[in-house]
Amino acid sequence: MEKTSFGRVGERLARQYLEQKGYHFLDSNFRTVHSEIDLIMNDGGTLVFVEVKSRHNRRYGEPVEAVNPAKQRHIRLGARAYVMKRRIEDTHIRFDVVEVMVSWEGETKFRHTRNAF
């Protein structure tokens, strides 16, 4: 499976996972010049910007480790643009990471890190 299509599958699975946990979907793949927000969800009144990391294995380390300070900076810039574009005020904001591990046999596991950065 191509990298981008696997990433989109991971985003779809992460969305379903979060919705099962009671989150409400707002938007996905919000792009700016320098960033893209994978999922934007509402968790009990908190606006949650979610970075989804999909992997088949941990060969190159933990997926959450790929959300390094530079990536975090880009996500924050994208979040700021989203809030400004939607004219959102007086809302709590949080940044989460959802790791989606899909084995070659098709088994899927999730790890959700709230307040990841």
Buried (B, 14 or more C-beta within 10 A) or exposed (E): EEEEEBBBBBBBBBBEBBEEEEBEEBEBEBEBEEBEBBBBBBBEEBBBBBBBBBBEEEEEEEBBEBBEEEBBEBBBBBBEBBBEEBEEEEEEBBBBBBBBBBEEEEEEEBEBBEEBB
